[in-house]
């Protein structure tokens, strides 16, 4: 997954798509949907590649836009989830970024997009809770990809940093598996 958060139109988007999927050989790419469907189309031409749309990000400032209420009563993140689960996902390539730091919003996105894969950042250093995340987002038919970057990358600072990172990753995996087992 290339976490580039790209968002542009036309020829520029085509070149970003080539960079991600041809040059970097990414399997999936994070994208900003805020320029509309036509900004996603160049990426969708790459069959079998995942397009992970920013929906309800883990940062506090995401509320500035993503929590805004639209004329139809939906919050912007809900509107994005509806589009991604429906009309925009014509070839099954879409997934959503939804932060673990907002479990109520994560549950709402899962309700609106029950089978879409969710990339869930915010576990660890950002304060997202594994149990709350799994309860809100995991479904047998709706996969989740949980990211805990800083908590793993910076688990150790000395000569043992690699072993500390490995231990943190294993502990995170074990906690996720335990949480999933509890909701099955």
N, C-alpha and C positions, 0 to 999 in steps of 0.2 A: 504494500500500500504506500503510495507516494502522497504524503500529506502536504500537498502544495497549495491547496485552497484556491485554485485558479478560478477566474471569472472574467471572461471577455467575449467579444463577438467576432464573427466572420473569420477573416484570414488569420487574425491573431490567435483565435481559439483553435483553428486548424493546426497552427504551428505548435501551440502548447500541447495539443493532443499527440502530435508526432513526437515531441520531446518526451512526453510521459510514456507512451506505449511502444514507440519504435526505438528511440535512442536509449531511454532508461529501462525499457522492458518491464515496466510496472504492470502488475496484474489489475490494480485498481488505483484510483486517483480521487482525492477530495476536491470538491468543486463548490463554489459559491453559486447558488441558484438565483441570486438577486437581479440578474440581468435578463431573466426569463428563459423559456424553453429553447429559443433559437441559439442561445449561448451554450447549450448542452449538446446540440445536434452534431457538431464536429467530433465530439468525443464518442457519441453513440455509433458512429460509423466504424468504430473499432470493435468488431464482434468479439464477444467473450470477455470483454474488459469491464470491470466494475466502476461505476460512477457513484461516489459517496457524497451526497449533498449535505452541506451545512444546514442544520435544522434548528436545534436548540443546543447551542454550544455550551461548554462547561465554564466559561469565563463569566464573571459577574456582569461585565459590560454588555454581554449578549442580550440582556434584558432591554437595553436601550432601543433595540429594533425588534428582536424576536418575540417579545412579550406584548408588543403593541396590538391593540384590538382593531380589527378591520371593520368596515361597514357592515359586513354580514355577521358580525359577532365573534368570528374566529380570531384567535391570536395569530400573528404572522407564522409562528412555528407550526401551528395546526394546519394552516393553509398549505405550507410547504409539504407537510406530511401527507395531506390529502392528494396533492398533485403527484407526489412521488409514488404513492400507492395506487394511483389511478391513471389518468390520462397521459402523464409524462413517461410512465414505465412501459411503453409499448413493446419493448423487446426484452424486458426482464433484467436490465443491467443496473437498476438503481438500488441504492442503500442510503441510509441517513446517519449523520453524526448527531448524537444526542448525549449530552453530558450527564455523568453519574452524579454531578453536584446538584441536580434538580430532579429528584426521583418522582415527584408528582407529574412533572412535565414529561418525563420518560415514560411513565405509565400511560399518559394521554397519547403520546406518539404511538406507543405499542397498540393502543386501542384503535387508532386511526389507520395504522399500517401493520396489521397483525402478522404478516408473513415476510415483510421486508427485513433484510439484514440490518442490524444497527451497529455502528461503530461507536463505542462508548468510552470516551476519554474521561479523566478526572478521578480515577481511583488512586489513592495514595496521597501524593503531595498536595493535590488540590482538595482533598477532603471527602471525596466520594466514598460511600459505604458499600462494600461488596454485597452484603445481604440485602440492603434496600435496592440496590441496582438489579440484582437477579430477580427479586420479587416484582419489581416494576417492569423489567424489560425482557426477561427470558420466557420463551415459549418453545415447545418442542418443534413447532412449525415456523418459528420466527427466530433465526439465529442471531446471536450477539457476538461481537468481537470487542473484548474489554481491553483497554489500553491503560497501562500503569507505567508510563515512561520514566518520569523523574524518580519515583520511589525505587525503581529497579536500577536505573543508570547511576544514581548517586547513593546507592545503599552502602558503599564503602569508598573511602578516599585514599587509602594506603595501598601497599603492595598487594593486599588481598581484595582489591576492588572487584576483580572478576568473580572470585568465589562469593563475595558478598552479593553481587548482582544476581548470580545464579541462585543463591539461597532465597533472595527476595522474590525472584521469578517463580521458583518452586512453591514458596509459601503462598503467593498470590494465586497460582493455579490450584493448589489444594483448597484454599478458601473458596474459590469460585466453584469447584466441584462439590464441595460440601453444601454451599448455598443452593446450587442447582438440585442436588439430591433432596434438599428440604422442601422444594416447591414442586417436585414431580408428583 
